[in-house]
Amino acid sequence: MKKKIVRTLLVAIVLLSGAFYGLHASRTYAKSPTIMEFSTMAGVPRPYTGAANAIRGISGGGLPWVISSAEGELKQSGELELTVTGLVIDPNDPTAIALGRAGTNPIASFKAIVSCLSKDANGAANVVNVSTDPFPATTGLASAGGGNAYVEAQVSLPTPCIAPIIFVTSPTGAWFAATGR
């Protein structure tokens, strides 16, 4: 009788631990794989301002921009998390100085665009750009906290999404910063 109770308890423990392990494993594997993580972005330099040297069809902002710091992550599911600090018009640009905009962020909201190399329905290579909704950004001088923003968003990535680039843009889609350095 005692052996039967001990055996029943052992079987119950094994089953419960297996159920727990299975539950834990399913949670672990249910997470979406990370496509890219980054801890730096580059502001748009003078040669890339405007439409003349657009990258993947995305024009640069009208003036050069600089960025203090950035970090983010893009998941295979399209989850995007992005933090930027000090994204402002280049404080050393002569045109920006003459306009009185040097070192400031005059834009109250940014968007993020994820650009992928992919294929169309016929299998031909193409560029697919998907964007978030606008999200709030602080305005003013970088030294006073201007150019800071954070977003968690969901975008619909193409399959495949090859060589992604993440841009921080104006609400109309002109880029101010892009992944890189």
TAMO-V834667 format. One record per helix or strand of 2 or more residues. SS is the DSSP state (helix for helix, strand for strand). FROM is the first residue (numbers start at 1). TO is the last residue. If there is no record, write none. Layout:
ss,from,to
SS,FROM,TO
SS,FROM,TO
This chain:
ss,from,to
helix,2,30
strand,34,38
strand,41,43
helix,46,48
strand,49,55
strand,58,60
strand,65,66
strand,69,75
strand,79,85
strand,88,89
helix,94,99
strand,104,105
strand,109,119
strand,125,131
strand,135,137
strand,140,141
helix,142,144
strand,149,154
strand,162,169
strand,175,179
